[in-house]
Amino acid sequence: MGKDLEKIFDDCIGELRNGGSIELILQKYPEHKSELKPLLELVQAMEQLPKPEPTAGAVSAALIGLGEEIAHLRSAESPKIKKRRRSVFGRFFQQPRLAWTLSVAFALVLMFVGISTVSANSVPGDILYPLKLATEKVSFLLAFGSERKAELRLTFSEQRTKEIKRVLQKSGKLDEGLLNAMLKEAQLALEESPNDTSAFFLAKLNAVNTYQKDVLESFRPRVDSANEKIVNRAIGVCDMRGRWIKGMMREEWDEMPTHRPPATHQERRHSQKPQWGPGCDWMR
Amino acid sequence: MREKFLELAEEELQAVLEQARHFEPKAIAKLSEYCYPKVFGYIYYRVNDHSDAEDLTGEVCLRMVQSIRQQKGSFKGWIYRVASNVVTDFYRRRAVRQVVDPAADSVEDIVDDTDETGHLLNQAQLKEGLSHLTDEQREVIILKFIEGYETEEIARMLEKSNEAVRALQFRALTTLKKILQKEKR
């Protein structure tokens, strides 16, 4: 009997998960209604609870810790290399104290390199690059609100620009994947941005777009003809996007209370010209 | 509405695990992305403090990488066992500290979970209620209703029969209901 009830209860939970209502489900088991109803209500309340969420900082810290651990495990894993090294540096490693000091120093360097690489310098092909991308992904998932998400997209797009630059400096090659990712993240930033996008966000978007265009133009002469076409196309996208952003900024500005343009130099000096945003001097 | 965290189908999970056993950073990143939220949800209801839950989740990820080569059988079951051991160690360490340092005795207040959504139950109440259950009952309740697994999956993870899991679930919920009712009065 007890086992039957436990099975019935489990089936009821299954039906509840499939969208059934408690009343309807229990119509099938009127003899158990009084016993099962409060339990199913508790189940429903538990399943409606918001999922506990970790902070983005904690996730990043965990991933950085993992990066260090992988580097450590990988370095401990190559005995052949160790043996060869031991023969080269054999005399040093015959002294335990020196070996210990060097190992600690090596571990510290490894840790430092790990953290700094993850935080800023890793590019595709680096050991820690996937962790960097995972950190970005998780921080995006944890971000709340469309404006914050759009800002993060923008940051990722800027990151990809920096990575393109770094890859180009390192290998002299244009990474087409990164270029696409850069444009895609900027596009997603536009799509994620809320309908009532703030002037501040538009200004930021414009600044990143201009920066990306400048970067692309700066390395156009350094790429081969096939890649030049790709770069030109990307610059075209930036141009188009820039025009769109400026149009949005003008609209934003038009909605603000307007002032008659000051006629005289004296008036101009005393006019309340905005310090930033569309229409201010530095934006022209 | 927030996006869901990474989910992996069983085959995909096995492929990622295979690569992770060779310490492939990409695979380990993917595995961590997959495990972190699950483990965090599991640990969150077993410790009082949010930041303790975060630290312990980090520790689980680290232990996962360190012993990934020894992992056999169900990965999900294994990772929750690792998480359970990490929590046990945490309480053991704390018990030792409490003997040495009486100031460490103060269990932090349950985090502020004022229910703004009008739910019948909030996270703090559930946490409190769960603390009165046996380890096995608590494990089943968390896996079923917080992590969202089915009875059969939980049975596989905990290496128990479906009937045993159902019995634990029924007894745990009956006790939990009584505790929550008592608290409301």
Interface residues (C-beta under 8 A of the other chain):
Chain A: G2 K3 L5 E6 K7 F9 D10 I13 G14 P38 L39 E41 L42 V43 A45 M46 E47 Q48 L49 P50 K51 P52 E53 P54 T55 A58 V59 A61 A62 L63 G65 L66 G67 E69 I70 L73 R74 E77 I127 L128 Y129 P130 L131 L133 A134 K137 V138 L141 F144
Chain B: R2 E3 F5 L6 F23 P25 K26 I28 A29 K30 S32 E33 Y36 P37 F40 G41 Y44 Y45 H50 S51 A53 E54 D55 T57 G58 C61 L62 V65 Q66 T117 H119 L120 L121 N122 Q123 L126 I141 K144 F145 I146 G148 E150 T151 E163 R166 A167 Q169 F170 L173 T174 L176 K177 L180
